[in-house]
Amino acid sequence: MTKTENKVEAPPTVRIQTPHDGLFKLIFDDTNRSHTVLKCYLPPAITKRMSSEPPKLVEGSFIDPALRASQSDRLFEVKLTAKKPALIYALLEHKSRPDPLTPFQIADYKLKIWRRYYQDHGKGTKLPPIIALVFYHGAPSWSVPLSLDAMIDRDDETGPLPQTLNYNVHHLRPDAVAGISDPEVRGGFLCLCLSQAHGKEEDVARMVEIIRLVKDSRDLAMAVLRYIFHVVAPPRAVFTEVVRQVNSEQVEVIVGSYYQELLAEGEAKGVAKGEARGEVKGMVKAFLKLARAKFGTVPEEIAVTVRQASPDDVDRWLLALLSAEDINEIFET
């Protein structure tokens, strides 16, 4: 057997899902939220003909299966009333920065969607229109051409070209999403706008508003909290003020979520480094960070006690931390 025959092909590169992508996808996991967004952002000529039947999520059937879990796009099948076409596809894509490859990506998606539709429905079938919506929440204005057609170099003699591979950009800014009626959609989009925040005191009111808007959806609330922790990464003083301004139930969700995130990070680092105490270190880190966020400071003797404690003790103290009004209460029991 030759060296060439022995060669093992490298696996395809998969784009790791970012916090932005994860939150964007989760917003549309709920039928009511996705219906609200489509009603807000599809062209009026389409929205006035939308059926009362909820849009159907078409899960990743138009992209490489190896990439499905990492893509941030969403494809919806929308039924229309009367006249033709009776069906359209709404392709939703998320961007956190102006991506010069967007026209190619949208055109490629459309062709794959149509190819799959044609294969599924047989020869002679008519293809459904596809409306592509790009949701962008970066700071600079969107400067990328809105179609492949716009990128083609031509002179006046060639005349106009058909705009079948274009897309529409919606820049997600706080003032632009203020009119969205669904509180969870509005909260999710406002959270994406926080990517430009700096975790300073002026951001407190916005973070509190967002948490209150999404509090009735546990999954979305958790995703929003993770986004705030990992993307905004507010300093202790700001985090403490956010916790103070939300109600007690939300405080428990925030603290519990933060604890779980830090614990998972500690466990992962411990496994990666082969450390037997990786899990304990993650729990200790979680306790000290949460305690400082809640009480402002942790006495050195308590910090030493926690670092030297068993996993069961640290776990018990973490749970007690949720309801304790004073850090000493935790250790008195």
C-alpha positions in Angstrom: 0.0 0.0 0.0 1.4 3.4 -1.0 1.8 6.4 1.3 -0.9 8.1 -0.7 -3.3 5.3 0.0 -2.5 5.4 3.7 -3.2 9.1 4.0 -6.1 10.0 6.3 -8.2 12.9 5.2 -8.5 15.7 7.8 -12.0 16.2 9.1 -13.9 19.3 7.7 -13.5 22.5 9.7 -16.6 23.3 11.7 -17.3 26.8 12.9 -17.7 26.8 16.7 -21.0 28.3 17.7 -20.5 31.7 19.4 -22.7 33.1 22.2 -24.3 35.4 19.6 -25.3 32.4 17.4 -26.6 30.4 20.2 -28.9 33.2 21.5 -30.1 34.0 18.0 -31.1 30.4 17.3 -32.8 30.1 20.6 -35.0 33.1 20.0 -36.6 31.3 17.1 -37.1 27.9 18.8 -40.5 29.2 20.0 -43.2 29.3 17.3 -44.8 32.4 18.7 -41.6 34.3 18.8 -40.6 33.3 15.3 -44.1 34.3 14.1 -43.7 37.7 15.7 -40.3 38.3 14.1 -41.5 37.3 10.6 -44.6 39.6 11.0 -42.2 42.5 11.9 -39.6 42.0 9.3 -41.0 40.4 6.2 -42.3 42.8 3.5 -45.8 44.2 4.1 -47.1 42.6 0.9 -46.2 39.2 2.4 -47.2 39.8 6.0 -50.8 40.8 5.1 -51.2 37.5 3.3 -49.6 35.3 6.0 -51.8 32.4 7.1 -52.8 32.1 10.7 -50.9 28.8 10.6 -47.6 29.2 12.5 -44.4 29.2 10.4 -42.7 25.8 10.2 -39.0 25.6 11.1 -37.1 23.7 8.4 -34.1 22.4 10.4 -30.8 22.6 8.5 -31.9 20.5 5.5 -30.1 22.8 3.1 -26.6 22.8 4.5 -23.8 20.2 5.0 -25.0 17.9 7.8 -21.5 18.2 9.4 -22.1 21.9 9.8 -25.8 22.0 10.9 -25.1 22.3 14.7 -22.7 25.2 14.2 -24.7 27.4 11.8 -26.8 30.4 13.1 -29.3 30.4 10.2 -32.9 29.7 10.5 -35.2 28.6 7.6 -39.0 28.9 7.9 -41.8 27.7 5.7 -44.5 30.3 5.6 -48.0 29.6 4.3 -49.9 32.4 2.5 -53.6 32.9 1.9 -55.2 33.1 -1.5 -53.4 33.8 -4.8 -50.0 32.4 -5.6 -47.4 31.7 -4.4 -49.1 29.8 -1.6 -45.7 29.1 0.1 -42.5 31.1 0.7 -39.3 30.4 2.5 -37.9 32.9 5.0 -34.2 32.5 5.5 -32.9 34.2 8.7 -29.2 34.8 9.2 -27.3 36.4 12.0 -24.1 38.6 11.9 -22.2 40.3 14.6 -19.9 42.1 12.1 -20.1 43.2 8.5 -19.1 40.0 6.7 -17.9 40.5 3.1 -18.8 36.9 2.2 -22.5 37.4 3.1 -23.7 37.8 -0.5 -22.0 34.5 -1.4 -23.3 32.7 1.7 -26.9 33.8 1.1 -26.8 32.9 -2.6 -25.3 29.5 -1.8 -28.1 28.9 0.8 -30.8 29.8 -1.7 -29.5 27.5 -4.3 -29.2 24.6 -1.9 -32.7 25.2 -0.6 -34.1 25.3 -4.1 -32.1 22.2 -5.1 -33.5 20.2 -2.1 -37.0 21.5 -2.8 -36.8 20.4 -6.5 -35.4 17.0 -5.5 -38.2 16.5 -3.0 -41.1 17.6 -5.3 -40.1 16.2 -8.6 -39.5 17.5 -12.1 -41.6 20.4 -13.4 -42.2 21.8 -9.9 -42.3 25.5 -9.4 -39.8 26.8 -6.8 -41.0 28.9 -3.8 -39.7 32.4 -3.4 -37.0 32.8 -0.7 -36.8 36.0 1.3 -33.5 36.3 3.1 -33.3 38.5 6.3 -29.9 39.2 7.9 -30.0 40.4 11.5 -26.9 42.4 12.4 -25.9 43.8 15.8 -22.4 45.2 15.3 -21.4 48.8 15.9 -20.4 50.0 12.4 -22.9 50.5 9.7 -23.5 47.5 7.3 -21.3 48.2 4.3 -21.5 44.9 2.4 -23.4 44.7 -0.9 -26.9 43.4 -0.6 -26.6 40.8 -3.4 -24.2 39.1 -5.6 -25.6 41.2 -8.5 -24.4 44.3 -6.8 -20.8 42.9 -6.7 -20.7 42.4 -10.5 -18.6 44.8 -12.4 -20.6 46.0 -15.4 -21.2 49.1 -17.5 -24.3 50.9 -18.5 -24.7 48.9 -21.7 -25.3 45.6 -19.9 -28.5 47.1 -18.4 -30.2 46.0 -15.1 -29.7 42.5 -13.7 -32.3 40.4 -11.9 -32.2 40.7 -8.2 -33.0 37.1 -7.3 -30.1 36.5 -4.9 -30.4 39.6 -2.7 -31.1 39.9 1.0 -32.3 42.5 3.5 -30.3 43.7 6.4 -31.9 44.7 9.7 -29.5 46.5 12.1 -30.5 45.5 15.6 -30.3 48.6 17.8 -32.3 49.4 20.9 -34.4 52.0 19.2 -35.0 49.7 16.2 -36.5 46.8 18.2 -38.4 48.9 20.7 -41.7 48.4 18.8 -41.6 44.6 18.9 -44.7 43.5 20.8 -43.4 40.1 22.0 -41.4 40.8 25.2 -39.2 37.7 24.7 -38.2 38.6 21.2 -37.6 42.2 22.2 -35.5 41.0 25.2 -33.5 38.6 23.0 -32.7 41.2 20.4 -31.9 43.8 23.1 -29.5 41.3 24.6 -27.7 40.9 21.2 -27.4 44.7 21.2 -25.4 44.4 24.5 -22.4 43.1 22.5 -21.5 46.7 22.2 -21.9 47.4 25.9 -19.0 47.8 28.3 -20.5 46.4 31.5 -20.6 49.9 33.0 -23.1 51.5 35.3 -25.1 52.9 32.3 -25.7 49.4 31.1 -27.4 48.3 34.3 -30.9 49.5 33.4 -30.7 47.8 30.0 -29.6 44.5 31.5 -32.3 44.6 34.2 -34.9 45.4 31.5 -33.7 42.4 29.4 -33.9 40.0 32.2 -37.4 41.1 33.1 -38.5 40.7 29.5 -37.4 37.1 29.2 -38.0 35.9 32.7 -41.0 33.8 31.8 -39.0 31.6 29.4 -36.5 29.7 31.4 -34.4 28.5 28.4 -34.2 32.0 27.0 -33.6 33.6 30.4 -30.6 31.2 30.9 -29.3 32.0 27.4 -29.6 35.7 28.1 -27.7 35.4 31.4 -24.9 33.4 29.8 -24.6 36.0 27.1 -24.3 38.8 29.7 -21.8 36.8 31.7 -19.6 35.8 28.8 -20.0 38.6 26.3 -20.6 41.7 28.4 -18.7 40.3 31.4 -19.8 43.1 33.7 -17.5 44.0 36.7 -18.6 43.0 40.2 -20.1 46.4 41.1 -22.3 46.3 38.0 -23.3 42.7 38.4 -24.2 43.4 42.1 -26.5 46.3 41.1 -28.3 44.2 38.4 -28.9 41.5 41.0 -30.2 44.1 43.5 -32.7 45.6 41.0 -34.3 42.3 39.8 -36.7 40.4 42.0 -35.7 37.5 44.3 -36.8 34.8 41.9 -34.6 36.3 39.2 -31.7 36.6 41.7 -31.9 32.9 42.3 -31.9 32.2 38.5 -28.9 34.5 38.0 -26.8 33.1 40.9 -27.7 29.5 40.1 -26.9 30.0 36.4 -23.6 31.7 37.2 -22.7 28.9 39.6 -23.5 26.2 37.0 -21.4 28.0 34.3 -18.4 28.4 36.6 -18.6 24.8 37.9 -18.8 23.5 34.3 -15.8 25.5 33.3 -13.8 24.3 36.3 -14.7 20.7 35.6 -13.7 21.0 31.9 -10.4 22.6 32.8 -9.7 19.9 35.4 -10.3 17.1 32.9 -8.2 18.8 30.2 -5.3 19.2 32.6 -5.7 15.8 34.2 -6.2 17.4 37.6 -7.9 15.3 40.2 -9.2 18.4 42.0 -10.4 20.1 38.8 -14.0 19.9 39.9 -13.2 21.2 43.4 -11.3 24.1 42.0 -14.2 25.0 39.8 -16.6 24.9 42.7 -14.3 27.0 44.9 -14.0 29.6 42.1 -17.7 29.7 41.7 -18.3 30.2 45.4 -15.7 33.0 45.8 -16.9 34.9 42.7 -20.6 34.6 43.6 -19.9 35.6 47.2 -17.9 38.6 46.2 -20.7 39.6 43.8 -23.4 39.3 46.4 -21.6 40.6 49.5 -18.9 42.8 48.1 -16.0 41.1 49.9 -15.0 37.7 51.3 -12.9 37.6 54.5 -9.6 36.0 54.0 -10.2 33.4 56.7 -13.4 32.3 54.9 -11.6 32.2 51.5 -8.9 29.9 53.0 -11.6 27.6 54.6 -13.3 27.3 51.2 -10.1 26.5 49.3 -9.3 23.7 51.8 -12.8 22.2 52.0 -14.1 19.0 50.6 -16.3 18.9 47.4 -19.4 18.1 49.5 -18.9 21.1 51.8 -18.3 23.5 49.0 -21.4 22.3 47.2 -23.5 22.7 50.4 -22.1 26.2 50.9 -22.9 27.1 47.3 -26.6 26.2 47.8 -26.7 28.1 51.1 -25.3 31.1 49.3 -28.5 31.5 47.3 -30.6 32.5 50.3 -28.0 33.8 52.8 -28.2 37.5 53.8 -24.8 37.5 55.4 -21.8 35.4 54.4 -21.3 34.3 58.0 -24.7 32.6 58.0 -23.4 30.1 55.5 -20.7 28.8 57.9 -22.6 29.0 61.1 -24.6 25.9 60.1 
